[in-house]
Amino acid sequence: MSDPLFSIIIPNWNGAAHLPVCLAALRAQRYPHLEVIVADNASTDGSPALIRAEFPEVRLIELPKNYGFTGACNAGLQAAQGDFLALLNNDTEADPQWAAEVIACFGRHPEAGLVASKMLLFDQRDTFHTAGDFYTLDGRAGNRGVWQRDLGQFAQEEYVFSACGGAAAYRRTMLDQIGLLDDDFFFSMEDVDLAWRAQLADWRCVYAPKAVVYHKLSATGGGATASFHDGRNALWVLAKNYPAFLWRKHWRRILAAQAQTAWQALRAWRGAAARAKLRGMAAGLVGLPKMFKKRRTIQGNRRASNATLEAMLGAPDEQS
């Protein structure tokens, strides 16, 4: 049986400084059957010309305007031909065995719709960005192991809640069932939203410790823009996906966590990021009716049991 096609989608917006390292690492992959796609959000820094000149094997999708992270990713996912697909940030460098390890993990786990890579910091290669992502019962998402030195504590292949969108791999049959990224999110927590839909549909996310990617954390994002979308999209994830049986059990924790987030932003009001977080939370509240409409479809398609879902969520104080 031949190796399945693995499509790798890289969203790009003015990332010409990062693309040579990212694309050269994909050119060096030892997995033989790759399709590399760059979905470009109308960059003005010469990114498309660089790709055409230096990486002619890359399939370039030139979008007419900036559709955000979700828009670029979805354009690439829709164009991709692979049985397995990955989203990869443009400021990453994949280990030569990365693609092979991802595909091997999918092969070992037919129940897996998602595979999470081991993401280490680009400039501190013994330090974690994430070993798969978690989601807590009080409605917070986070990176497992963030800032920890890699001492072998995340060396086991295991279930996690989500794959960080900076290096997330998906099974096509799962995406055909649950849909792509939610374009309303634009940027931030779109990966958690997709993971929730996967978990509700009874797919698993497996962390693959030998699938290593190095990441220049926040090289192409962050600041007030990220804070706005974090504040808004955290509420939308809860509105769309968090099951009713868990709301009944943990609503006090959830509201307390959101109140704490708002209070921390108010205390730091002089900072642009804090003000953006509050604007995002307000926008999240305004957008709740639209998210509740989506919720009806998502919850109606749920296949996972209460016990399975609750077991995948961490304690409210989880930090690793």
Protein Blocks (a to p, Z undefined) as FASTA:
>chain_A
ZZdddddddddehilmmmmmmmmmmmmpcbfbdcdddddehiaehmmmmmmmmmmmbccd
ddfbdebjklmmmmmmmmpmbfbdcdddfkbccdfklmmmmmmmmmmmmmbmbdcddddd
fklmkbcfbgcjaddfkopacdehihiacehlamcccddfbdcfklccddfklmmmnopa
dfklonghklmmmmmmmmmnopacdddfklccdddehklggcjllmmmmmmmmmmmmmmm
mcfklmmmmmmmmmmmmmmmmmmmmmmmmpmklmmmmmmmmmmmmmmmmmmmmmmmmmmm
pcbdfklmmmmpccfklcZZ
